[in-house]
């Protein structure tokens, strides 16, 4: 990798410790720090009075020591004097309740007053800190803490303007939103209301547009800041994305920044190495370029129900795994544990007394083991769509179904077999891949349907695919645009619980959804043994195009895809990436793992790497 660092908050400490902090960073091997993203009230303690000494002085010490700096704009945490003067900048939740100040992300990005204050503080940041900045981060974790969707009057007005550009006429909007249903027809733009505390289901067509708008308003707010910074600096600009987060369209956001960065936290109760791998691969796939881990969980965090401490070695593993999946760097959050504040239980490289923890040596060891940037070969492509993530959340045949979790079961099957997985989006090139998987894509754009027609590699399509259009309407024939390619027609479907399957005489299972297939020109590989469509096909094949008529798990896909992707090795507990030159293995267990490649036994110690 190229960036090794930590997130640092000099404003939290007395000036007398700054020099020692810098000295310790050099000893640990920290080469980059991120600063400033929550320091608004520090540099502007009251409106119009600026004092950047709490940032400029430590930044000069860091710069003089050869440490590079990522400066974060502070707009994720507006100061209390601003809220007191303009309380209407606070966001409103879906129940119509105004959210309070006193934490962070307490603003509406559509609010004109807040935008004006944001412009002023970003301009001051750019004027004062461009000398020190080697990279910029805009704001912090857009949408975190359930703040993607705001329901305030500023948002409503901005949404109406967005809709005017999209639909032009009120008649077109009424038609596309299906407003004849439940007497929702509007005669004037100002009659449009946000879905606040609705007694029954929200309008599904409106909700899809509301998600789209919410991404666009965040992009617009971000670009406002980028434009200001660009007047003073040509350094790279990023925004830190989040783990397992789909409220915003990260693909669209990524088009407006120079590189993707994200915050790597263990979102599950028990660390799942393939889940973290999937998030790394998703981040790499957004721009098809190396990415940065802006915040790496050090061990214990502060925001879980039970904040367990990961044993020694895990920080080293997480840094090595990021490197394996194409990261250009990792910053540990945070450099220093703090005795006070909302994150006082969060771990760090230093302890509460300012002394080095064992994690410092883990960081240094991982740094020695992860030089260079890994470039995974293109092998398997999994189609992914943030719009489909929203469509599944808005209304569904089975609300127990989760789009990302189900896509991940397929991803895990691919990875168990030892193959790389990229996520591909509507406009991406797909011809370089040997296998393309299109899972649960209710809305499939025409341009992707056209690409599937000419794609020469293997294709696997699942249930739910291409049954809706871009306005969230149901199609009239399923799967739309793919019937000839797959040699079948879907004539009915049903929500379900667990169903039994017979695939190539192996007993497997499906869940959540099942299709009733009418076979036209396809070979049947499996059938339903229980559920509403007993005896009907559940897996079909036409040439090298496969269809799966239910939602299946990792075991199912490891078996099914094993016919297309011969396993590269046998054994568990290993994450693997194939580059042009070699196969790279990483033991993701805190004890020995053994894998076999043909007749060769490879034993890897805890968190050990191996190259074949």
N, C-alpha and C positions, 0 to 999 in steps of 0.2 A: 504494500500500500504506500501511499504518499503523504497522508495526513494522519498524524497521531496526536491526540490532544484531549482536552477536557473542557467542560463548561465552567466558567469562572465568574464570580460576582464580587469584584473588589469593593463595591459600595457597601457590602455587608460587613466589612472589616475596618478596623482602625488603620490609618495610614502607616502606622509603625510596623505592621506585619507584611506589607506589600513586598518589600525587598526579599524577605525570607520566603514568601510564597514563590516568587520568581526563581529563587535559588533552588528550592525543592523541585519545581517543575523541571528545571534543567537536569537535576539529578535523576529524576524519574524517567526522563526522555520525552516529556511533553513538548511538542513543537508548534502546536496550534491551540488557541483558546477561543471560545465564543463568549462575548460579553455584551451587556447593555440592553438586553431585550425586555427587561422589567424595571428600568431605571428612570422612568419618566418623572416621577415626583422628586427624584434625587437631583436631576439636572434642571428641572423647572419646579421648584418648591411652591411657587405661587405664580399665578398667571403673568406671563411676560417677563419674569425675572429668572435668568438662566445662570447656572453655575456648573460648568463641566469639569471642575477640578477633580471630583471623585471618580471620573473616568479618564480624563486626559493624563493625569499624573501616573496612575498605574499602567496605562497603555504605553506611555513613554518608557517606563521600566521594562515592560514586556518586549517592546520593539528593540530597545537597546540590547536586550539579551538574545536577540535573534528569534524570538517567538512570534509566529504569525497570528493575525487576529481576524476573527469573524465578528463583525458588528451587527447586532440585531436591533432593528427599530423597535421602539418601546410601546407600540400602539395596542398591544394585547392587554395592557393594564393601565387604563386611564386613571389619573390622580383624583383624589377625593375632592379637591377644590373645583375641578371641572364638573364632576357629578353634582355637586351642591348647586353650582350656578346653572347647569343645564341637565336636570334630571331626565329630560325626555330623550337623551341619547342612550339610555338604558334599553336593553332588548325586552321583548314581550314574548312569553311562552304560548304554546298552543291552547292554553286555557284562558288566555287574555290577561294573565298576571304579569306585571312588570317585574323583571328580575332585579335583584339588588346588587349594590356595590359591595366591597369588602372582600372580594377575592380577585378573580381575573376574568378576562373575556366578557366583561360587562359593557358591551357596546353594540350598536347596530351599524353594520357597514354601509347601510343605505342612508343613514342620517346625515344630512348636509352640514349641520353644525359640527358633528363629530369629525367629519371629513376635513373641515377647515382647520380644526385644531390638530388633526393628524398631519396635514400638510405643513403646518408651522413647526411641529416638533421634528418631523423627518428632515425638513430643511435645515434646522439647527444641528441635528445629528450629522448630516452630510457636510455642513460647513466646518464643524469642529473635529469630526472624527475621520474624514476621508484620508487624512495624512497617515492614519494608523491602520486603516481597513485593508485587508488582503482579500476579503470576501464580505458579502452582505447577506443577512437574513431578514426577510420582510416579515414583521409581526411574529407571531408564535402560534403554531398549531391551530390554524383556522378550523372552526367548527367544534373544537374540543368542548367538553362539558355540555353537550347537547345544545350548542349555540349556532348550528348551521342555519336553521330556519328561524327567522324572526317574524313576529306577527304584529308589529307596531304600525302606526299610520305612515311613517316614512317608508317602510317596506311596501305597504299597500300601494302607495303612490308610485314608487319605483317599479313595482311589478306591473302596474297598469301601463306605464310607458313602455316597458319591455314587451308586453302583449300587443300593444299598438303596432310595434315594429314587426312582430311575428305574424299577426293576422290581418292587419290593415283595417278591416271592417268588423263591426260588432256582429254582423250576420255570420261572417266566417268563424268568428270565435264561438258563437252560439252553436253552430253546426259541429265544429271539431270537439267541443266540450260535451256534446250530447245534452245540451241544456233543456231539451224538451222533457228529459227525465226529471221527475220530482219537481216540476214547475220552476226550474232554475234559470229560465230565459232572462237575459238582461237586455234593457233597451238603451242603456247608456254606459259608457266605460266606468263612470263613477259608481255604478250599482255593483260593481265587482267587489266582493268582500273576501277577506282571507278566511280559511276554514278554522275559525276559532271555536273550540269547545262544541263541535257539532254533535247533535244527539245520535246520528247514525253515521254510516260511512261517508267519508269525504268524496267529492267528485274525483274519480280516478284520473281523468284527463287533465283537470286543473292541477292535481297534485303532481303529476309528472312535469308539467310546465313550471310549477313552483320550485321543484328540485332543480330544474335546469336554470331557472332564473337565479336561484340562490348561489349556484356555482358561478354564474356570470357576474353577479354583484360582488362576490369576493374577488374574482379576477379583476374587475374594474377597480376595486379598492386597492388591490395589490399593485396594479399597473400605475395608479396614481402615485404611489410611493416610489416605484421603480423609475418613473419619469423624473422625479425630483433628484434621486440619487445619481442618475445618469448625467446630470448637469455638473457633478463634482467628481465622479469616479467611473472608471471603466472596469473595475474589478468585478469578478463573477457575482451573480445574485441568485439566491435560492430562497426557498421557504421549506420549513420542516414539516413533512407529512407524518402520519401516525399509523400505528399497527392496527390491522383489521378494521380499517375505517373507510366507509363507503358513502357517507353523507354528501360529500363533494366529489366532483368528477376530477380526480387527480390527473387523468390523461390531459384534459383541457388546461388545467392549471400548469402542468409541466411544460406546455408549449410556450409559456411566457417567462420562464426562468432559465438560467444558464445551466444549472445542474439540479438534479433531484437530491434532496436529503430527507432523511426520515428518522424518527425516534424509536429505537429498538427496545421495547419493553415486553416482558413475558406477560401476555394477556390472559393466559389460562392458569388454573390452579397449579398444575404440574408442567414444567418446561417440556414443550413438544418441539423437538429440533426441526421436524419437517414443516411445522407451522411457521417458525421463524424463517426457514429457508424459502417458503412460499412468499412471504412478505419481502424478503430480499430480492427474489426473482421478479416480483411485481414492480418493485421500485426500479430495478435495472431495466425492466421492459418498457417503462413509460417513455423514455427517450432513447432506448436501445444503447445506453451509454453507462459507464461506471457511475456509481452513486456514492453519497456520503452518509454515514450514520452520524447524525448531529448530536443525538443523545443515546448513549449506550447504558442500559441498566448496569450498575456496578455489582449488585448483589441484592440487598434488601431495598424495597421501595416503601412508599408511605401511603399509597392510595388503595391498596387492596383491603378486603375484609380481614384477612390474616396476612401480615407482611413477613413472610418467612425469609430466612437468610439462606442464600444458596451457598453450598460448601465451597471451600477453596478450590480454585481451578476453573470455575464457571466463567469468570470474566475473561480469562484467557481463551476459553472455548468460544465465547460469543464473538470476540474480536477475530479469531481465526475463521469462524464460520462466515462472518461478513466478508472477509477477504476471499474466501473460497467462492462466494457467489458474485464477485465482481466489484466489491467496494473499493473506492479509492482512498478511503480513510474512515476512522472511527474516533469520536470524541466521547469520553466517559462523562456521564452526568452523575455526580458533579465532582469537581476537584476537592472540595472541602465540605465536610459535614457542618451543619449549622445548628446551634443550640435553640434557636427560636424560629417562629414562623410556621406556616402551614405544612412545610416539608421537613420539619425537624427530625422525623424518623427515617428520612431517606438516607441511604448509604452514600459513600463517596470514597475517593482515594485516600483522603486524610480523615482521621477520626475527630471527635469533638474537641480534643485537646490540641489539634493541629499537628498530630504526629502521623507518620506514614503507617498505613495498614499493609497487610500482606498483599492486598490488591495492587499495590504499586509495583511489586516484583512480578505479579501476573501480567500487568500491563507491559512491563519492560520485556518479559519473556515472549509475549505474543508479538511484540514489535520485532523482535529478532527473527521470528518464524514466519513473518507475513510480508516480506519485501516484494515490491512489484504489484501490478494489477492483473488479476486473472480475467481472461476473456473466454467465457464458455462458448463452445461450439453450438450452432443452431441445429437442434435435433427434433424436438417436439414442440409444437405451438398449441397453446390453449387459448381459444377466443374468450376475451373477457370484456365486459361492458358495464360501466357504472350506471348507465341508464337502465340496464336490465336489473341491476341490484335495486334500483328504486322501484321499478315496475313490480318486482316480486314483493316488496315491502308494502306497496300501496293497496293492492288487493290480490287475493290468491285463492286457488282451489283448496289449498291445504296450508294453513298458517303456521304449521309446525315446520314447514320447509324453510331452509336458510340457504340462499344462493351461494354465498362464499364458502360456507361449511361444506356444501355438496360439491362445489368445484374443487375444493381442497382434497376430497376423497379421491378424485380422479388424478389430481396432481401427485398425491402420495403414491398412487399406483405406478405412475410413470417413474417417480424417483426411486421406489423400491427396486425397480428393474435396472437402475443405474444410469438413467438417461436424463439429460438436461431438459428443462422446461422453460420456455419463454411464454409470457402472456402477450397476445397480439390483439390489436384494436382495429377499428373499422378501416383506417387508411394504411395500415401496415402492409409491407411486402410479406407474402407468405410462401413464395415458391421455393425458398431455400430450405424449407423444413421437410422432413421425411413423413411426418404425421401431423395432421391438424385435427384437433378435437374442438367441437362446438357444443358446449354443455348448457342446457337450460336457458337458451337465449330466446326468450319470448319474442323480442323484437330483433329481427335480423335485417340490417339495411340492404337495399338492393345491390349496392356496390360489392358487398361481401358475398351475396348470392352469386353474382357474376364471377367473382374470384373462385368460388367453389366449383363452378362449372368447368374451369380450365385448370384447376389444381391437379397436378399429376401424382402427388403422393397419396398415402392412405388418409381416409377421412372417417372420423367417428362423430356422429350426431346423436344427441339424446332427446328424450321427451321434452315437451314444452317449447321446442325450438321453432321459431318462425310461425307463431300463432297470433301475433299482434302486429299492428302497424305503428308508425312513429307517433301517432296521437293516442296510443293505448287502447285502440279499438281492437276487437277480435277480428281476425281474418275470416273469410268464408270457406277457405280450403286449407288443410293442414298436411304436412308442413309447407307453408307457402313458398313457392319457387324451388322446392327441393324434391318434389314427388318423382319426377323423371330420374333425377340423379340417384335417389335411394330406391326406386322401384317399388314404392308403396304409397298408401294414403292413410291418414289417420281419420277414422270415421266417428270416433267418440273418445272420451277420456274420463277419468274419475280420480278424485282424491281418495287416498287409502292409507291404511296403516301397513304394517309389514305384510308383504306378499312373498310366497315361495316361488322360486324359478327353477326350471331345469334347463341348463345351458350345456350343450355337448355332454349330456348325461351326468353333469355335476350339479349337486343340489346347492343353489345359491339363494340370495334373497334380495328383494327390492323394498322400496318404501315411498310414502308421500303421494305418489302419482303413478298412474298406469294408463297407457294408451291402448285403444282398440285398433289394431292394424288390419288394413285390407291389403294383402300382398298382391302386387301386380307383376313385378319382374325382379324378384329377390329370393334369395335362399334363406330359409328359416334355420337359425342356429339354436334357438331356445324358445321355451313357451312358459306361460304362467301356469302354476299348479294350484294356486289359490287366488282369491280376489274376484272382482267382478267380471274378469275376462279369462276365466279358466279355459285352458286349452288353446288360447290364442297366442300368436307369436310375441315374444318379448325381446328377442335379438334377431336382427336380419342382416343380410349381406348382399350387396349387388356389386360384383367386381371387387374393388378395394374400398368400397364405401359401406360403412357399418351404421346400424341404427339400434339404439337401446331405448326401450319403451317404458322405462321406469327410472327411479333414482336409486343408484347402486352405491355400494361402499367400496372402500379401498381394496378389500380382499377380492371382490368381483372384478375390479379393473386391473388388479395385478394379474389375475388369471386371464382375462380377456385380452389385455394388451400384450401379455406374454407371447401370444401367437404372432404379433407384429414386431415386438421388440425383445429379442432373445436376451435373457438376463445376463448382464455383464459380470456379475459375481453372485455368489450365494452366501448369505449371512446377514446379520442385522446389526443395528447400532452404528451404522456408518452413513455419513453424508458424502456424496460423490459428485464431482464435476469433470466432464470431459472437455479438454482444450484441444487445440489442433495438434499439440505435441504429446500430450500425456493424459492419463486418468489420475485425478487427484482424489485421495480418500482422506476423510477426517472422522476419527472415532468421536462420536458425540455422547459417549457414556463416561462416567467417572470410574470405570473399571475396564478391564481388557475386553476387546471385541475381536472376533475371528471371522474372516471371510475367506472364501475359496474362489480362485479364478482358474478354471479348468482343474489341473492337478496341483496348483500352487496354493499353499496355505499362507495367509497373511495375518499375523497377530499384531494388533495395534494396542498400545497401552492407553491409559486414560487420556483422552483429548489429544492423542497423537495423530500426526499427519503422515501420509505415505503417498508416494508417487510411483505410478506404474508405466 
